[in-house]
């Protein structure tokens, strides 16, 4: 029973953090309510499947998969290219499906060529700190907007939403630090349920949508056959390398938290399985997934470090995606509750980031690398998206993502410092 409850908590956490992306993207491409429901179902289904494949055959850690923010950005860019480069929304979506298949091929090639380990060595504690700090900073705006009730349709603060969100945050903190292990273990699930009841009580929750059928399998190639063009192939190649950044940090963090034995082939397997997951995403017309760094904060908050509850949660996610009524029920969870719970989880992530920085050996070098990359990464987050429209899609998604740019700059800077130190040591020996 304990494993089932833990699995249910994983399921709620995974779905609560995943439903926003397909709904937003469906709106961008003007999908009908039926098409939107199908798009969300396929995305949730792929996330559950991806988690199982990674948990059993990939990195074998309790890290859930979520819609990749980078793919979300690419979807947004391609929506703006309809009528410019693509004749219809459907053609753009077919091209994006092709792009995810291409990305899957690149993931598998990187694994087969055994290049992942070389990339993984670049992620020192300094780089992990920079990445986590930028991730927290980038998402903090979304958390606050969600907890204030600000949406695309409503740009004004809703005091009642803020009041209820703060209550959910306080409850989540209290449960997570409670001496009763049962309350601590299921703090996320309890907070979501209590929050939902509060939102219903104060009439701040949307009604549950009716389902027109009891059971529905996800549709294969919903937008038609995938399309491929050179621009998308180049974009997918770059995106694959950037997604690896996210995956490596997530795996490295979780491995340290759960104290699993050192596995030299973990990154190779994870990349290979990510390739398979992206291939499925393209075939099912879903959003490409990536291991979510927030899983580390979830495990820290709940103390559930075993892999079995996570795998059970993934099976629940797949099962839920096949029943439209249950999907509609979970989709009715008010978004501010998800933001409030995730806010607490990312507070734990901030602590993990500081622990990474405290473990560095070359402190002065770390400060310089972190300072430069954080200033650039955070600075890019404030550049309006309109300023980059003249760039190619690949460059546009890179410049618009301060998280990735800052992380890449941190890697380049640190490697330059390391190379200089090695050269200085060599010269001193020669003299």
Order of alpha helices (4+ residues) and beta strands (2+ residues): alpha-alpha-alpha-beta-alpha-alpha-alpha-alpha-alpha-alpha-alpha-alpha-alpha-beta-alpha-alpha-alpha-alpha-alpha-alpha-alpha
